[in-house]
Amino acid sequence: MFILDIVTAESVSGFFSNQVSDILFKYIGQSFQNTISAFIWPVYVIELDEVWGAGILVALFVLFPRFLKEPLERLLFGAAEAAEVKPTDADS
């Protein structure tokens, strides 16, 4: 396909502009697809089994803030930034 694009291009600038526009539109399309998938992932969990899927979602909703949020913040943002984000007792 890349070779076909080179052969059918009218000029070097035309070739590069076509490649840039193709990459741009593919990126936008994939970004849109990823956004939709991020919003509807609970549907996939519930489709596995309605009762177990709903139970898993409720368990994740309860367990994530209690057990996983702080370790993930430390892993992603570092210990210093995670400590800055969490308010201390003196701030209250």
ABEGO torsion letter per residue (X at the ends): XAAAAAAABABAAAAAAAAAAAAAAAAAAAAAAAAAAAAAAAAAAAAABAAAAAAAAAAAAAAAAAAAAAAAAAAAAEAAAAAAABBBAAAX
